[in-house]
Amino acid sequence: MIVVTGAAGFIGSCLSAGLLNSGYKDIVLVDDFSQASKEQNHINKSVTARVDRKDFTKWLVENQNQVQFVFHLGARTDTTEFDYQIFQELNVDYSKAVWNICVENGIPLVYASSAATYGLGELGYKDDHGIVSDLKPLNPYGESKNEFDKWVLEQEKFPPFWAGLKFFNVYGPNEYHKGRMASVVFHAFNQIQKNGEVKLFRSHREDYEDGKQLRDFIYVKDLVNVCIFLMENREHSGLYNLGTGKARAFLDLAQGVFKALDLKPNISFVDTPEDIRDKYQYFTEAKMGKLRDAGYEAPFTSLEDGISDYVKNYLLPNTYY
C-alpha cells in the first residue's frame, strides 16, 4: 500500500490521481473527509481505503507490514493564521509521530516542507542542510515547517529513505476549496470571469516595476512527477527544493491567463496591503541542482504551458484531476 496524507487537499489529491494514472492501485487516502468543499477532490477515486487523519497513526502501526511508502502531505497551510499552537499540533507534533512510526517500521517517507521556510531569502534559496537552523520564516506556518525540518536533521535514526520537499508556488487543478490561499492563477482566472480584468499588487520598491515581482511558480503535475520519481528512486535522502528553478513575473502569469482565455490583457495595480507589505517577497527562485544531481531529468512545465493546461482543461470546464 502507498499512503497519501492530505489526500482531500490540493496537492494530495493530485498526487493520488497521479499515482493511480501511473498504474499504482493500492492507494490509501488520509485526511479529514468531513469537509464538503473538498469532496470532489477524492470522491471518485478508486482506492483501497480512506482513513481519518485522527485515526491514522494508530492505523499505520496496525498496518505497517503492508505499507510500502508514505507521502505525508497533510498540514495546516494557512499563512494568515497566527495561532502557532495550531501549527505545532498539526504540522510539527503530528509529523513527528508519523516520522517515528516510519523509522520504527522501516517505511520510506516523503513529507511536505515549504519554501516559506526561507523567509525573505536572506540566505538564498538553496536546499542546503547547513542553513536550516539559521532560516527566518515570516509567519507561523513557515516556522512550523522549518521547526520540523530542524528536528528531522537532529535525529539519530531515519527511515530507510526520506525526503522533505520545499514546495515553491504551486498552482493547478483541485484547489477550488482553498479560498484566499488558492494560487494567483486561480484568482486571476476568477477575476477575469467576473470583471474582465486582473488586479496585481503594485511594487513598493524602486528596483522592481509594478507586476515585475518574481516567484518560482510550479505546476502541480510536475510536483507529482517528482514525488513518484523519489518513490521509485530511493537513493539520496534529504531536503529538496521543488520549484522550476526559474523565477517569473506576476505580470507574465496574468498575461498567460488572458492568453489561455484568448482575451486581450486588462491588468491594473493596487497597493499591497500594509499588514503584509513589510513581509512581501519580491523574489523567490528554487536552486534545483540537488534534485537534478539525484537523477531527476524531466523538464519542468513552462508557466505559459501550465496555465494553458490548467485553464482550458480544468478551470473552464470546472473539472478535477
Secondary structure, DSSP 8 states (H G I E B T S, - for coil): -EEEETTTSHHHHHHHHHHHHTT---EEEEE-TT-GGGHHHHTT---SEEEEGGGHHHHHHHHGGG--EEEE------TT---HHHHIIIIIIHHHHHHHHHHHHT--EEEEEEGGGGTT-TT-S---GGGGGG---SSHHHHHHHHHHHHHHH-S---SSEEEEEE-EEE-SS-GGGGGGS-HHHHHHHHHHHHS-EEEE---STTS-TT--EE-EEEHHHHHHHHHHHHH-----EEEEES-S--EEHHHHHHHHHHHTT----EEEE---HHHHTT--SB-----HHHHHTT-------HHHHHHHHIIIIITTT---
